[in-house]
Amino acid sequence: MSSTEDFKTLRGGFEVDDLSPNSQSDVDRDIAIKPLDDEDNTSVLMTFHNTKPSPLIIVLTIVSSISGFMFGYDTGYISSALVAIGTDLDGKTLSYGNKEMITAATSLGALIFAVFAGTMADFFGRKPVIMFSNIMFVVGAALQCAAHTFWVMTIGRFIMGWGIGIGSVVAPLFIGEISPSRFRGRLTVINVLCITAGQLIAYGCGAGLVHVKHGWRILVGLSLIPAVFQFTVFFFLPDTPRYYIMKGDLDKAAKVLAKTHLGATDELIHEKVDELARLNNAIPGDNVLQRTWNGIKLLHTVPSNLRALIIACGLQGIQQFTGFNSLMYFSGTVFESIGFNDSTAVSIIIAATNFLFTAFAFFIIDRVGRRMMLLLAIPGMIISLIVCAIAFHFLGITFDDGSATVPGDGSISGWGIVIIIGMILYVATYAIGIGNVPWQQSELFPQDVRGFGTSFATGTNWSGSLVISSTFLTMLKNISPPGTFALFAALCVVSWIFVFFCYPELSNLELEETQQILTGGFNIKASKILAKKRKRVIDVENIGKASDEIIEHQALVSN
């Protein structure tokens, strides 16, 4: 049977373009999508289109996203802590070099473990690896709370980075593997939303504790709560169906699929399990180690996988090298330098902007599309960074090792207000686009290399974070604030060009489809056409369901 005939069989003999609310009414609408026509052969997999995610999917997404919350809380609290530590470490004030090293220690730890997190997730399971990250987070936080020297603080940050690195890889991977394709973008954004919520709460707690003696220790200690909570709750939750299939436990995979795709019949569940099992068995190797090595080779030697890796690593690199995390790590220091007495409180405005516009992205990412969001948002980042560069130029601020000098009486000036406005606009456009889209990275890779691909991509993110966090204050000193922000603006221009030519539209596509899109090139035009077709199918299904509801309502009224 051809793929098109198979699709017609599943859809009750109707082609997608023939579906109307009336013809649709007798068709099982919880099934989608086989190829739409003879030319649209990018997918031969059966997939599901639930009207909404099941309760189990919601619970798994929220619990997994606690990893994102801890990631964000770390980013937020260190900004406040660097201002509040004072002379608590070694009895002396931290230099800019000390601040960079403390901040970069987490990025280094995250980088090391992010590279191996995908392989660990394939060896031991997504859930156990996330739980291991909780242990590392607790150990790192405890060391920081007890730190009285610079080096103990740095080691604590480094160990905490292990947990953050693992969570930043495996949590989006976990969510991507349990999500129906039509909701995958929004569910993954929940993890990003939790990152921004963690930042916002950390800034709020930092502002409240800034005048409390040793309040920064309490600020760090609060991070233990989500780590312990996530560890405990995960005891009672399953792993992803795709992991169970990798381990050969098809019964568990079927049980989880049945709970996450409530509209699917037993027959369809088993068809899905069989299809994913066939994919898994196609990975060469007699044991886990051989398959791991072969998976890494497949990632780099299969053209479609290599293109996926280029896209994923490129987007994660863009997220870091356009300067956002440097602002989040050192916002308190920057605002203090331009004249704000309560710099930590001002940082809350930045974090709140990030949270609100990430929430906005949640509602539009699957409708507007990932590619279009980036193409529209990055120009806003460019304009905002140029505004900040101009304002810093006229403000005349200079940085030395340990202090910043602002001409005048030290009070906030009009140009300082312009910098705040520019940063708010920058954060808003970042949150809508590049703050979200790179974390959709799991949808770029097929099952056999998904763990490896997401690890390499997230490793790129943490490599960029390490470089930026360890050099940002130095750049402010050596090439000046205007030069630093102008550099970030130039990198944004390069980023827009990369997205335009290399990033296809993947909205509404199944996880296993994108390797076909990337076969023979980046296929930007083909991806946009396919995404539109998928969206049209979903729209027709929604119309059909609405029509059925109206008919049922009329029948009830007439009776």
C-alpha positions as CSV (number, residue, x, y, z in Angstrom):
1,M,0.0,0.0,0.0
2,S,1.4,3.4,-0.9
3,S,1.8,6.1,1.8
4,T,-1.0,8.1,0.3
5,E,-3.4,5.1,0.2
6,D,-2.4,4.3,3.8
7,F,-3.3,7.8,4.8
8,K,-6.7,7.5,3.1
9,T,-7.3,4.3,5.0
10,L,-6.6,5.9,8.3
11,R,-8.7,8.9,7.5
12,G,-11.7,6.9,6.3
13,G,-10.8,7.2,2.6
14,F,-10.8,11.0,2.6
15,E,-7.9,13.1,1.4
16,V,-7.1,16.2,3.5
17,D,-8.1,18.6,0.8
18,D,-11.5,16.8,0.5
19,L,-12.4,17.1,4.2
20,S,-15.3,19.3,5.1
21,P,-17.1,19.5,8.4
22,N,-19.7,17.1,7.0
23,S,-17.4,14.5,5.5
24,Q,-15.2,14.8,8.5
25,S,-17.8,13.9,11.0
26,D,-17.4,10.2,10.6
27,V,-13.7,10.2,10.6
28,D,-11.5,9.6,13.7
29,R,-10.1,13.1,14.2
30,D,-7.6,12.0,16.9
31,I,-5.4,10.7,14.1
32,A,-3.1,12.8,11.9
33,I,-1.0,13.0,9.6
34,K,0.1,10.8,6.8
35,P,1.3,12.4,3.6
36,L,-1.1,14.9,2.2
37,D,-0.7,13.9,-1.4
38,D,1.7,12.1,-3.7
39,E,4.2,14.9,-3.6
40,D,4.0,15.4,0.1
41,N,6.0,12.4,1.3
42,T,7.9,13.8,4.2
43,S,6.3,11.5,6.8
44,V,5.3,7.9,6.8
45,L,4.6,7.9,10.5
46,M,1.2,7.7,12.2
47,T,0.9,10.5,14.8
48,F,-1.8,11.9,17.0
49,H,-3.6,15.2,17.1
50,N,-5.3,15.6,20.5
51,T,-7.7,18.5,20.9
52,K,-5.7,19.3,24.0
53,P,-2.8,17.7,26.0
54,S,-3.8,15.0,28.4
55,P,-3.5,15.7,32.2
56,L,-0.4,13.4,32.3
57,I,1.3,15.5,29.6
58,I,0.5,18.7,31.6
59,V,1.9,17.2,34.8
60,L,5.1,15.8,33.1
61,T,5.7,19.2,31.4
62,I,5.3,21.2,34.6
63,V,7.5,18.9,36.6
64,S,10.2,18.7,33.9
65,S,10.1,22.5,33.6
66,I,11.2,22.9,37.2
67,S,14.7,22.3,35.7
68,G,14.1,25.4,33.7
69,F,13.0,27.3,36.8
70,M,16.2,26.3,38.6
71,F,18.2,27.4,35.6
72,G,16.5,30.8,35.6
73,Y,16.8,31.2,39.4
74,D,20.5,30.7,39.2
75,T,20.8,33.3,36.4
76,G,18.7,35.8,38.6
77,Y,20.1,35.3,42.0
78,I,23.8,35.6,41.0
79,S,23.1,39.1,39.7
80,S,21.8,40.1,43.1
81,A,24.3,38.1,45.1
82,L,27.3,39.7,43.3
83,V,26.0,43.1,44.6
84,A,25.1,41.9,48.1
85,I,28.2,39.7,48.9
86,G,30.2,42.8,49.8
87,T,33.2,41.6,51.9
88,D,31.7,38.2,53.0
89,L,34.2,36.2,51.0
90,D,37.8,36.4,52.3
91,G,36.9,39.7,54.0
92,K,37.3,41.9,50.8
93,T,35.2,43.3,48.0
94,L,35.0,41.2,44.8
95,S,36.8,42.5,41.8
96,Y,35.3,42.4,38.3
97,G,37.6,39.4,37.7
98,N,36.3,37.6,40.8
99,K,32.7,38.3,39.7
100,E,33.4,36.9,36.2
101,M,35.0,33.8,37.6
102,I,32.1,33.1,40.0
103,T,29.6,33.6,37.3
104,A,31.6,31.6,34.6
105,A,32.1,28.6,37.0
106,T,28.4,27.6,36.6
107,S,28.7,28.0,32.8
108,L,31.8,25.8,32.8
109,G,30.2,23.1,34.9
110,A,27.0,23.3,32.8
111,L,29.0,23.0,29.6
112,I,30.9,19.9,30.7
113,F,27.8,18.0,31.7
114,A,25.5,19.3,28.9
115,V,27.8,17.6,26.4
116,F,27.3,14.2,28.1
117,A,23.7,14.7,29.3
118,G,22.1,13.3,26.1
119,T,24.2,10.2,26.2
120,M,23.4,9.8,30.0
121,A,19.7,10.2,29.2
122,D,20.0,7.4,26.6
123,F,21.9,5.1,29.0
124,F,19.9,5.6,32.2
125,G,16.6,7.3,31.1
126,R,15.4,10.9,30.9
127,K,13.8,10.8,34.4
128,P,16.7,9.3,36.4
129,V,19.1,11.8,34.8
130,I,16.9,14.8,35.7
131,M,16.8,13.4,39.3
132,F,20.6,13.2,39.3
133,S,20.7,16.8,38.3
134,N,18.7,17.7,41.4
135,I,21.3,16.1,43.6
136,M,24.1,18.1,42.0
137,F,22.0,21.2,42.4
138,V,21.5,20.6,46.1
139,V,25.2,19.9,46.7
140,G,26.3,23.1,44.8
141,A,23.8,25.3,46.6
142,A,24.8,23.9,50.0
143,L,28.4,24.7,49.3
144,Q,27.6,28.3,48.3
145,C,25.4,28.8,51.4
146,A,28.3,27.8,53.6
147,A,31.0,29.6,51.6
148,H,33.3,32.1,53.4
149,T,36.0,32.1,50.7
150,F,36.0,32.9,47.1
151,W,37.1,29.5,46.0
152,V,34.4,27.6,48.0
153,M,31.8,29.8,46.4
154,T,33.3,29.2,43.0
155,I,33.4,25.4,43.5
156,G,29.8,25.5,44.7
157,R,28.8,27.4,41.5
158,F,30.7,24.9,39.4
159,I,28.9,21.8,40.9
160,M,25.6,23.6,40.6
161,G,26.4,24.0,37.0
162,W,26.5,20.3,36.5
163,G,22.9,20.0,37.5
164,I,21.9,23.0,35.4
165,G,23.7,21.7,32.4
166,I,22.0,18.3,32.6
167,G,18.6,19.9,33.2
168,S,19.0,22.3,30.3
169,V,19.4,19.4,27.9
170,V,17.1,16.7,29.3
171,A,14.1,18.8,30.3
172,P,13.3,20.2,26.8
173,L,14.1,16.7,25.4
174,F,11.7,15.1,27.8
175,I,8.9,17.6,26.9
176,G,9.5,17.3,23.2
177,E,9.2,13.5,23.3
178,I,5.9,13.5,25.2
179,S,4.2,16.3,23.3
180,P,1.7,16.0,20.4
181,S,3.2,17.8,17.4
182,R,0.6,20.5,17.3
183,F,1.3,21.5,20.9
184,R,5.0,20.8,21.1
185,G,6.0,24.4,20.6
186,R,3.8,25.7,23.4
187,L,4.7,23.0,25.8
188,T,8.4,23.5,25.3
189,V,7.8,27.2,25.8
190,I,6.5,26.3,29.3
191,N,10.1,25.3,30.2
192,V,11.4,28.6,28.9
193,L,8.6,30.4,30.8
194,C,9.8,28.7,33.9
195,I,13.3,29.9,33.2
196,T,12.0,33.5,33.1
197,A,9.8,32.9,36.2
198,G,12.9,31.7,38.1
199,Q,14.8,34.8,37.0
200,L,11.9,37.1,38.1
201,I,11.5,35.4,41.5
202,A,15.2,35.5,42.1
203,Y,15.4,39.2,41.4
204,G,12.4,39.8,43.7
205,C,13.9,37.8,46.5
206,G,17.2,39.5,45.9
207,A,15.6,42.9,46.2
208,G,13.9,41.9,49.4
209,L,17.0,40.4,51.0
210,V,19.5,43.0,49.8
211,H,19.6,44.9,53.1
212,V,19.5,41.7,55.2
213,K,22.8,40.7,56.7
214,H,24.1,37.7,54.8
215,G,20.8,37.8,52.9
216,W,22.5,36.4,49.8
217,R,23.0,33.1,51.6
218,I,19.3,32.9,52.1
219,L,18.8,33.7,48.5
220,V,21.0,30.8,47.4
221,G,19.4,28.5,50.0
222,L,15.9,29.1,48.6
223,S,17.1,27.3,45.4
224,L,17.1,24.0,47.3
225,I,13.3,23.9,47.5
226,P,12.5,23.3,43.7
227,A,15.3,20.8,43.5
228,V,14.0,18.7,46.3
229,F,10.4,19.0,45.1
230,Q,11.2,17.9,41.5
231,F,13.3,14.9,42.8
232,T,10.4,13.8,45.0
233,V,7.6,14.1,42.5
234,F,9.5,12.3,39.7
235,F,9.5,9.1,41.8
236,F,5.8,8.8,40.9
237,L,6.0,9.7,37.2
238,P,6.9,7.6,34.1
239,D,9.7,8.2,31.6
240,T,9.1,9.0,28.0
241,P,7.6,6.4,25.6
242,R,10.6,6.8,23.2
243,Y,13.0,5.9,26.0
244,Y,11.1,2.8,27.0
245,I,11.2,1.8,23.3
246,M,15.0,2.3,23.2
247,K,15.2,-0.1,26.2
248,G,12.9,-2.6,24.5
249,D,10.1,-2.2,27.1
250,L,7.2,-1.8,24.5
251,D,4.5,-2.5,27.1
252,K,5.5,0.5,29.2
253,A,5.8,2.6,26.1
254,A,2.3,1.6,25.1
255,K,0.9,2.4,28.5
256,V,2.4,5.9,28.6
257,L,1.3,6.6,25.1
258,A,-2.3,5.6,26.0
259,K,-2.2,8.0,28.9
260,T,-0.7,10.9,27.0
261,H,-2.9,10.4,23.8
262,L,-6.3,9.8,25.3
263,G,-8.1,9.9,21.9
264,A,-6.2,7.1,20.3
265,T,-7.4,3.5,20.0
266,D,-5.4,0.5,21.2
267,E,-4.7,-0.4,17.6
268,L,-3.2,3.0,16.9
269,I,-1.2,3.0,20.0
270,H,0.4,-0.3,19.1
271,E,1.0,0.9,15.5
272,K,2.9,3.9,16.9
273,V,4.9,1.7,19.2
274,D,5.8,-0.7,16.3
275,E,6.9,2.2,14.1
276,L,9.1,3.8,16.8
277,A,10.5,0.4,17.6
278,R,11.4,-0.2,14.0
279,L,13.2,3.2,14.0
280,N,15.1,2.2,17.1
281,N,16.1,-1.2,15.8
282,A,17.6,0.5,12.7
283,I,20.4,2.1,14.8
284,P,23.5,0.0,14.2
285,G,25.3,-1.7,17.0
286,D,25.1,-4.8,19.2
287,N,25.2,-3.0,22.5
288,V,24.6,0.4,24.1
289,L,28.2,1.5,23.7
290,Q,28.4,0.6,20.0
291,R,25.1,2.2,19.3
292,T,26.2,5.4,21.2
293,W,29.4,5.7,19.1
294,N,27.5,4.9,15.9
295,G,24.9,7.5,16.9
296,I,27.5,10.2,17.2
297,K,28.9,9.2,13.8
298,L,25.5,9.3,12.3
299,L,25.0,12.8,13.7
300,H,28.0,14.0,11.8
301,T,28.0,11.9,8.7
302,V,24.3,11.8,7.6
303,P,23.7,15.0,5.8
304,S,20.2,15.7,7.2
305,N,21.5,15.1,10.8
306,L,24.5,17.4,10.2
307,R,22.2,20.1,8.9
308,A,20.0,19.7,12.0
309,L,23.2,20.0,14.1
310,I,24.2,23.2,12.3
311,I,20.8,24.7,12.9
312,A,20.5,23.7,16.5
313,C,24.1,24.8,17.4
314,G,23.7,28.0,15.4
315,L,20.5,29.0,17.2
316,Q,22.0,28.2,20.6
317,G,25.1,30.2,19.8
318,I,23.0,33.1,18.7
319,Q,21.1,33.0,22.0
320,Q,24.4,33.5,23.9
321,F,26.5,35.7,21.6
322,T,23.8,38.3,21.2
323,G,24.5,39.2,24.8
324,F,21.3,38.4,26.7
325,N,22.8,36.3,29.5
326,S,25.5,38.8,30.1
327,L,22.8,41.3,30.9
328,M,21.0,38.9,33.2
329,Y,24.2,37.9,35.0
330,F,25.5,41.4,35.5
331,S,22.3,43.6,35.3
332,G,22.7,44.6,38.9
333,T,26.3,45.7,38.3
334,V,25.4,47.6,35.1
335,F,22.5,49.5,36.6
336,E,24.6,50.3,39.7
337,S,27.2,51.7,37.4
338,I,24.8,54.1,35.6
339,G,23.6,55.6,38.8
340,F,20.7,53.5,40.2
341,N,21.0,53.3,44.0
342,D,18.7,50.2,44.1
343,S,20.0,48.4,41.1
344,T,18.7,45.0,42.2
345,A,15.1,46.4,42.2
346,V,15.6,47.9,38.8
347,S,16.7,44.5,37.5
348,I,13.2,43.2,38.4
349,I,11.8,45.3,35.5
350,I,14.1,43.4,33.1
351,A,13.1,40.0,34.5
352,A,9.4,40.9,34.5
353,T,9.7,42.0,30.8
354,N,11.4,38.7,30.0
355,F,8.6,36.7,31.7
356,L,5.7,38.6,30.2
357,F,7.0,38.4,26.6
358,T,7.9,34.7,27.0
359,A,4.3,34.2,28.1
360,F,3.2,36.0,25.0
361,A,5.4,33.7,22.9
362,F,3.6,30.8,24.4
363,F,0.4,31.8,22.7
364,I,1.8,32.5,19.3
365,I,4.7,30.2,18.6
366,D,2.7,27.4,17.0
367,R,0.5,29.9,15.1
368,V,3.1,32.3,13.8
369,G,5.9,29.7,13.4
370,R,9.4,29.5,14.8
371,R,11.1,30.9,11.7
372,M,8.9,33.9,11.3
373,M,9.2,34.8,15.0
374,L,12.9,34.9,14.7
375,L,12.9,37.0,11.5
376,L,10.6,39.5,13.1
377,A,12.2,39.6,16.6
378,I,15.9,39.8,15.8
379,P,15.6,43.3,14.0
380,G,14.0,44.6,17.3
381,M,17.1,43.3,19.2
382,I,19.4,45.1,16.7
383,I,17.6,48.4,17.1
384,S,17.5,48.2,20.9
385,L,21.2,47.4,21.2
386,I,22.1,50.3,18.9
387,V,20.0,52.6,21.1
388,C,21.9,51.3,24.2
389,A,25.3,51.8,22.5
390,I,24.4,55.4,21.6
391,A,23.1,56.1,25.1
392,F,26.3,54.7,26.7
393,H,28.4,56.8,24.4
394,F,26.7,60.1,25.5
395,L,26.6,58.9,29.1
396,G,30.4,58.8,29.0
397,I,30.7,55.9,31.5
398,T,34.1,54.2,32.0
399,F,34.9,50.9,33.7
400,D,38.0,50.1,35.8
401,D,38.8,47.0,37.7
402,G,36.3,47.0,40.5
403,S,34.4,50.3,39.8
404,A,32.6,52.4,37.1
405,T,32.9,56.1,36.7
406,V,30.0,58.3,35.5
407,P,30.6,62.0,34.7
408,G,28.5,64.3,36.9
409,D,27.1,64.0,40.4
410,G,26.4,60.3,40.2
411,S,22.7,60.6,39.9
412,I,20.7,58.9,37.2
413,S,20.6,60.9,34.0
414,G,18.4,61.1,30.9
415,W,20.7,58.8,29.0
416,G,20.5,56.3,31.9
417,I,16.7,56.2,31.4
418,V,17.3,55.7,27.6
419,I,19.5,52.7,28.5
420,I,16.8,51.2,30.6
421,I,14.2,51.6,27.9
422,G,16.6,50.2,25.3
423,M,17.3,47.1,27.5
424,I,13.6,46.6,28.1
425,L,12.9,46.6,24.3
426,Y,15.9,44.3,23.8
427,V,14.7,41.8,26.4
428,A,11.1,41.9,25.0
429,T,12.2,41.1,21.4
430,Y,14.7,38.5,22.7
431,A,12.0,36.7,24.8
432,I,9.6,36.5,21.8
433,G,12.2,35.0,19.4
434,I,15.7,33.8,20.2
435,G,14.9,33.2,23.9
436,N,12.4,30.5,23.0
437,V,13.1,29.0,19.6
438,P,16.5,27.3,20.2
439,W,14.9,25.2,23.0
440,Q,12.7,23.6,20.3
441,Q,15.9,21.8,19.3
442,S,14.7,18.3,19.9
443,E,12.3,18.5,17.0
444,L,15.3,18.9,14.6
445,F,16.7,15.4,15.2
446,P,15.5,11.9,14.5
447,Q,15.2,9.5,17.4
448,D,18.5,7.7,16.9
449,V,20.6,10.9,17.3
450,R,18.2,13.1,19.3
451,G,20.0,12.8,22.6
452,F,23.4,13.4,21.0
453,G,22.1,16.3,19.0
454,T,20.5,18.1,21.9
455,S,23.6,17.6,24.0
456,F,25.9,19.2,21.4
457,A,23.5,22.1,20.8
458,T,23.1,22.8,24.5
459,G,26.8,22.5,24.9
460,T,27.1,25.2,22.4
461,N,24.8,27.3,24.5
462,W,26.9,26.9,27.6
463,S,30.1,27.4,25.7
464,G,28.8,30.8,24.6
465,S,27.6,31.5,28.1
466,L,31.1,30.7,29.5
467,V,32.7,33.0,27.0
468,I,30.3,35.9,27.5
469,S,30.1,35.6,31.3
470,S,33.8,35.5,31.7
471,T,34.5,38.4,29.4
472,F,31.5,40.8,29.6
473,L,32.8,43.1,32.3
474,T,36.3,43.0,30.7
475,M,34.7,44.0,27.3
476,L,33.0,46.9,29.1
477,K,36.4,48.0,30.4
478,N,38.5,47.4,27.3
479,I,36.3,48.2,24.3
480,S,33.9,50.4,26.3
481,P,30.1,50.0,26.8
482,P,29.2,51.5,23.4
483,G,31.6,49.2,21.7
484,T,30.3,46.1,23.6
485,F,26.7,46.8,22.7
486,A,27.5,47.6,19.1
487,L,29.4,44.3,18.9
488,F,26.2,42.5,20.1
489,A,24.2,44.4,17.5
490,A,26.5,43.3,14.7
491,L,26.3,39.7,15.8
492,C,22.5,40.0,15.7
493,V,22.7,41.1,12.1
494,V,24.8,38.0,11.3
495,S,22.2,35.9,13.2
496,W,19.3,37.2,11.1
497,I,21.1,36.2,7.9
498,F,21.8,32.7,9.4
499,V,18.1,32.2,10.2
500,F,16.9,33.5,6.8
501,F,19.0,31.1,4.8
502,C,19.4,28.1,7.1
503,Y,16.3,27.7,9.4
504,P,13.3,25.9,7.9
505,E,9.8,26.2,9.4
506,L,9.0,23.2,11.6
507,S,5.7,24.2,13.2
508,N,3.1,21.4,13.4
509,L,5.6,18.8,12.0
510,E,6.2,15.4,13.7
511,L,9.5,14.8,15.4
512,E,10.4,12.1,13.0
513,E,9.6,14.3,9.9
514,T,12.3,16.9,10.0
515,Q,15.1,14.7,8.8
516,Q,13.2,14.3,5.5
517,I,12.8,18.1,5.3
518,L,16.6,18.5,5.8
519,T,17.5,15.8,3.2
520,G,19.3,17.4,0.2
521,G,19.4,20.9,1.7
522,F,17.8,23.2,4.3
523,N,14.7,23.3,2.1
524,I,13.3,26.5,3.5
525,K,10.5,26.8,0.8
526,A,9.5,23.2,1.1
527,S,9.3,23.4,4.9
528,K,7.0,26.5,4.7
529,I,4.7,24.7,2.3
530,L,4.5,21.6,4.4
531,A,3.9,23.6,7.6
532,K,1.0,25.4,6.0
533,K,-0.5,22.1,4.8
534,R,-0.2,20.6,8.3
535,K,-1.9,23.7,9.7
536,R,-4.7,23.5,7.2
537,V,-5.4,19.9,8.3
538,I,-5.6,21.0,11.9
539,D,-7.9,23.9,11.0
540,V,-10.2,21.5,9.1
541,E,-10.2,19.1,12.1
542,N,-11.1,22.0,14.4
543,I,-13.9,23.1,12.1
544,G,-15.2,19.6,12.0
545,K,-15.2,19.3,15.8
546,A,-16.9,22.6,16.2
547,S,-19.6,21.5,13.6
548,D,-20.2,18.3,15.6
549,E,-20.6,20.2,18.8
550,I,-23.1,22.5,17.2
551,I,-25.1,19.6,15.8
552,E,-25.0,17.9,19.2
553,H,-26.2,21.1,20.9
554,Q,-29.0,21.5,18.4
555,A,-30.1,17.9,18.9
556,L,-30.2,18.5,22.7
557,V,-32.2,21.6,22.3
558,S,-34.7,20.0,19.9
559,N,-35.2,17.1,22.3
